[in-house]
Structure formats: C-alpha cells, structure tokens
C-alpha cells in the first residue's frame, strides 16, 4: 500500500478514524501507511507526500535506496532536500534540508523522487570518512549508477567535504566487489603500494580460470578479503581447491579479514613490501589513520553516529523546546 494523506482518506474509501487504528502506522505527521510497511522506500514516500513538489530524497537515504554499500549497522533516517528558497519545514520522522539541488541532479527511482547519484555522493562527503566514502563510491561505480568523470564534474568548490571527496575519487575503483575488498585495497594504496583489482588468470586458450581480488603490481602476491561467508564448510572446501589452483599458477595468496584490516594494517603493508622485495620501504601511517577514522572501528562508528544524530527527527524541534 502506498502512503495515504489523512486529508485524502475518503478518496481511498477510508476514514481518518480507520487510519488511526493499529492497522496503520504514521511515519510522518499527516500520512498513514500499512503498519507492516516499515521499509525505507515507504517511509521516504510518506515524507515526500507532505513536502513541497521540489523535494527530493538525498544523502544516506538516497544511497540506501540505491543499494549502495553504506557503513554496516548504520541507521538510515529519512532525509529530504527542498529548494533553497522554500520555507523551512520541521516534521517528525523526516529531516528537511534547504539546498538548491540543480535540476540536472534530480531524478526518480522506483517512484521516489531522488537526488542523482553524483549529488548523493557530494552530500555524503560532508559526513563520511575517507574509507567509508571510497567504499560507497566503489559500490556506486560497480552498480553502474555513475562514473568517475561524472563525479568529478559534480564537485562543488568550497563545499563542505569537497577535499575528502577529491581524495576519495583518487582511490575509488568500480571493480571492487565488496566493502572489505575496498578497505583492503585502500590500506595498500594509502601506503604507496600499487595494486591491481580483479586480475584475471587465463589459460593458453584465453579461457578464464581464476580471478584475484587484488594483486600487488609487479609481483605474484595476491592479498584478498575473506568475509564471514568463508567460514561456511562448503565455501571453505571451495577456497582450498582455489588455493591449490593458485599454487599451480605461482600465486602467493594472503587472506585478510575486517579484524586484521582494523588491527594490523602494518602487517598487511609489511607482507606486500616483502613481496616487492622492499621490506620496510612503505609506511602504513596513512592507512592506519584512515581505518581508525572509519566505521570499521568502534571509535570511528561512534563518531559517525554523532555526525548522523542531527538528521534524526523523532519529534519537531518546536515540540522539544516547549
């Protein structure tokens, strides 16, 4: 069921009294949805029902609706943007930003008016750390929602977060297939170690045999991200067969988890340095700083939650002051 304005209840064969029953929920004032419909799309549509026509979903709301790789465990509020000249609105259940989104950066997704992929990234740069922003951009590129040239064109000089965004674009790669792979790649590149993503190994006939998450350029060393799914017995057996095949190709594989990325970036860099025959030549300080500031760590996640707290509207600000 699509959201229903209270004042339009009769048009749907309902009364306002029925809309106030337990069968319905009210994610924003003046709008009813089915009580079971708690998904982000429904909540966003409900918010847009009572917003000016120029309002669009944006920031983390737009990113989540697109299915991008946002930080794990992040609660996604409903954030919409209205024209910069529009009256300011305070609504329970929705955070309203006044910002003039250029017409070319307004689009629609599954019936929801939404900011373009490029503008969504521009806004996320205000809030996310470097590593988290790179992960989001990687997923947006992999989904085909945008391109690096389009993102560069959308940069707004002087806007909050633009420096982080410029830096993130230097390190983003649409070939990444997971958040863990993005993080592992960034640990290497921030330390000055060149890596290639999704390296294909083909036989003499050109048939694809294996694909490596990453390979340190100029070596046979392949650092790869091992997620929780690798603990499954069937996946573990498949991984063992794959490692035997890699051995036959002369590939030295090293699997890393989120725990090791967070706690041991220096060890990750050390192994890559040795594979290059340059032990001690690379410094992991920048990688350590990026990981520590990201949502992968408890401190980084708490900092992100503090930055996101301003977007939560459980009640209108005027009600809190009264």
C-alpha angles and dihedrals in degrees: 000000000000117000115278126212111231090229090054096051094114091057087063095045092256138114127227087245090058091049088056093057124104090263090075137056128204110214090173131017113277097016130094130199133175108285090236093053103091098139121126095247092057093045091049093049089050090054093048090052090071098036128091115274092256093060118118134182110250148159115032091349092062092043093051092047088055091051096242122163102265120175112293115259094015114147107227114216125196108264121179133176127219129191114289091241095049121109112266114257128202113200131169109241098022136070112217120205122192106218129136103239108197113248091243089060095057118093143143133251123186091338095312120116103232142171117259119265090253095051091045089057091047089056095043089056088069091063113022128080120242095263094045091048092050089051092052093047091048090055092046091051093046090051090053091239094129144350134234092250090052091049091050090051090054094056113123111207112230095015117134110267096019093120092053090047094050090051093045091054089057090059103036122112125181091206092074112113101194144018089250092055090050091051093047092049091050092052088059099041095046087055092054096257116134115223133179120221128224095002112194123219112202133183126234091278091055093251114149109245105167140359124211122212090217139351126193103242114255094016141080090236115118119189110194136182117245112200130192091273089070089072091068109106094231092049090046091055090049090050091052091052089049092051090052089053091048090052088056089055091049092248119151106210126196121187120210131187133205089261092058093043088055099040105028112034088136090059091049090052092044093057092048090048091053091048087056090050090243107106113187093010097113130062121217095197095108091045091050091050093049093049093046092052093048132090089254089083127060092238092047092049092050090051090051092049090053090052090048094048093085090064094060115101110182089156135003112276090239090059091054092051094050 
